[in-house]
Amino acid sequence: MLHRRLLLIAAAVLALVGSASAAGTLNYPIKADPEHLDAWRSTTTATRQILVNVLEGLTTFDGNSGDIIPALAESWDISDDGLTYTFHLRHGVLFHAVPGVTYADREMKADDVLWSLKRFLTEDTSISEHPEYVSAVSGSDAVLAGETDEWAGFEIVDDYTVKLTLGAPNHRFLADLVNAYVVPQEALEALGSDLSNKPVGTGAFLFDRWTRDDQLVLKANPDYWDGRPSLDGVTFWNVPDDTTGLLMYRQGDLDVLVSFPDGQLQSIKNEFAADYHEGAGLNVAYWGFKMTEPPFADNVKLRQAFNYAIDRDLIWNVLMEGGRVPGNLGVLPPDMPAANVQGYAYDLEKAKELLAEAGYPNGQGLEPITLFYYGSSSDAPNIAVQDMLAQIGVQISLQKEDNSTYWSHVGEPDVKLFLSGWSSDFLDPSEVFDFLFAHGRDDTKYDVAAVNDLLDAARAESDPVAREAIYLQAHELIMADAPWIVSGYSKVSYLVKPNIENFQVSAAGTYRSPLWTIEKK
Amino acid sequence: MFQYVLRRGLWAIPTLLGVFTIIFLLTYLMPGDPVRAVMGEQYKRADPATIQRVRDSLGLNDPWLVQYGRFLVKTVSGDLGKSFVLDEQVTGIIGYRFPRTLQLMSAALLVAILIGIPSGILAARFQYTWIDHTLMLVALLGVAMPVFWQAVLAKIFLTQDTYGIALFPVAGYGGGSPLYLVLPALVLGTQLSATIARVMRSSLLEERRKDYSRTARSKGLGEPGVIFRHELRNAMIPVVTIIGLDIGYLLGGSVVTETVFNWPGLGRAVVTAISRRDAPVIIGTLVFGALLFVAVNILVDIFYAVINPQIRYA
């Protein structure tokens, strides 16, 4: 009798739990709540992950190849001098029908595009954090400085044509427009500051509701220009703890798992062999040398000696269970143009020779060096580096700092050897070079005139073949200088339930996955 | 009685001021700024000029005394400011998350009291018997097991069909469904129940040795009567103190519990704020927590006076 009652209770409980996930809704984990959902201030992956499904720009990235493809612009023409971009807008694109917003004209037209783009161009960080998306347009500097209201380079040709004129050729411009979302002005007028937490745009999903630190719900947009998505909606579950995420996935509360608990990769692969997928990613992990401070400043042989002493295959294939591809090539992710350069293969003898030539035979005379790394990174690779450098007589002490402290500290002169990494958004070398090797912007403070010139030249070069040749030249110079010990190239690995079809993962990371192509059987 | 309450209330002011100063200085001294903290290794993507402008607009480039004065004046006038990172007022953050933390804390406290007090009474009544030994051994284990470990055990055996029975959801708030509350409350409450049980036992044992107990027993009153009519009332005072102090523990313990159970509470908001260097949220929520702690302690003191009139005149 008692048993039967218990069973009944259990059944009722199970029914309650089961009914929580409606069919046709994708249950997707996010590690952190977005800070906000503001179209003009989205910078972190936490905000972009949501926004890529709700908002659109003129261009976008192809989910698989990472190439620039049309989004709200159906096509575009670029003048021969590379300065004038004429965008032909898609006809019949409707802005989201959401409560509280009434439209004079619901169709997305040229004036909406220009209004949205111009809003990026301000120094007021409470409005826009990304003036650089459109600052290539001529006259932007004067607008930014507040000298004029003349938007020289922005022009409406007709309702469906927009012309943007640049100050100088810039091959990144189309990529920068990917995140320059088009938002209806009526939404800002109606919602005011609420718009930064309730995005309105043209994307395949509508924003529905957001209970902070709990769940964020998107619904299918019935009027989407490319057809209503097959899913009824997406529920983003806030799961800060990876172990909890794994338990939820196993129990069927999540349809996808994109982040795994540390040290469990192999057992996850074994348990979910059919659900496990991996592909090449766009993140590069590295240990950087401070190029402006002794002992690494002006001592290329010392930096090269360190590079030859590290066995990257052992670190990534053995210690870390295949978590990354060993960094045996250059500073670019292997799928990028100009990525194929000679790396530093593990060679202990050569390392010892170079160390002697650098003025420190068997490490004599070299002060112990502190290797800094950050809290959320794994200990093992850093301990391995300490051990491997000890083989050539170099003493390393390790210092781990919590993430927030770390990223403010790592640029300081006292940090001479440090762990860092970089994620590119798309497959273009400028994504790495412009941020890390131009004009001392990286924490290595790497600033070499010859490289700066090449990078400037590449940015202005509109022919892709010629550009790749310039980038290759720059890449070889950088590798010879050895400002980094390249550690490894990321893999994008994830679990997805067998009833989920068409889940594509962008190389830029799961956060850029287009969820509207998914079908749930 | 009124004077007593007033005196205790006035003493709270310097306490809170001290707490505020310490919280502000600790937050101020923390290295790192919100822009870099939020962006991590990608901070190089933000234009250095933008980072500088954000710092300016947040007032982070002002001298510490100016920042301290600004925070103090605003806090005293009840304005906790706006988060550096989220588009939310700090009062809104507390207003949304505190009820959820309170829900979890009350449920945990209920679990702790329901388990702790009866086991303490039983252990004292049957001192040095197997009942006493078993209960105290379990209590020892309860104190020794960290919350996160209890949480993992509970989840593996009570939420997974693969390893146990899926009686409860793994994690989440579930829109307030009580089903989602059971496991986090149980995990947060059991550890506390162990402390309560031990204090209840020793306090009751002490009362049982006193003259009035012997008198009651010698008059022929049965054991339950002696315990519930005479001893328990006096023995409860240290237990109430412990429960009052444990509100602080619950606030702290809820940080871990909220994180592993995805519970949208205040503790998790503080931890996230610290990792984002979000000073207004850190200061606002911690000052709120301190206020709460002080208020609870005043209530506990008043409660003593109610259960034991001797204290009023002491």
Interface residues (C-beta under 8 A of the other chain):
Chain A: A10 V13 L14 L16 V17 A20 A32 D33 E35 H36 D38 T43 T44 T45 E123 D124 T125 S126 E129 P131 E132 S193 S196 N197 T211 R212 D213 D214 Q215 W237 N238 V239 P240 D241 T243 T244 L247 M248 R250 Q251 D253 D402 N403 S404 T405 Y406 W407 S408 H409 S420 G421 W422 S423 F435 L436 R441 D442 D443
Chain B: M30 P31 G32 D33 R36 A37 V38 M39 G40 E41 Q42 Y43 K44 R45 A46 D47 P48 T50 R53 V54 S57 V85 L86 D87 E88 Y96 R97 V152 K155 I156 T159 Q160 D161 T162 I165 A166 L167 F168 P169 V170 A171 G172 Y173 G174 G175 S177 L179 T259 V260 F261 N262 P264 G265 R268 A269 T272 I274 S275 R276 R277
